[in-house]
Amino acid sequence: MAISKPHAPARRRLLRAALPALASLAVLGSLAGCVTERVVVRQPAPAPPHQMVRNMPPPVHEDRGPAPAYGWNWVPGHWKWEGNDWFWVHGRWVQQPVPAMPPVIVEQITVTPAAHAYWVPGHWVWRFEGGGWVWMKGAWRG
């Protein structure tokens, strides 16, 4: 007995019926291949550490009173970084010329050296021994 081949329309119907089964086999085959493939998971880059700036407090109002004598000049009170915090240097009368405090120098804050570090901005400090305003550069502390 001879086996006859199906006609073209019948073959197409047979292929259409077999396609879902063939597709599921292809998916299973591709899943089996995942076992040997390397999966790369990209995590977002860590955020840069928060930059903490320890700005100086507002100036303290001081009543200087009258000069002790002719030729005495007032050095205004000002903040100075000392140890781990801002320290108020009280104003006082001195027997030397006292120019006005120069304008603040704007410094660029560099990259944080450690997560716990904090930036202390640069500031002017009066040197009573020798006299004159001296710029204290900003720096990372902590």
Order of alpha helices (4+ residues) and beta strands (2+ residues): alpha-beta-beta-beta-beta-beta-beta-beta-beta-beta
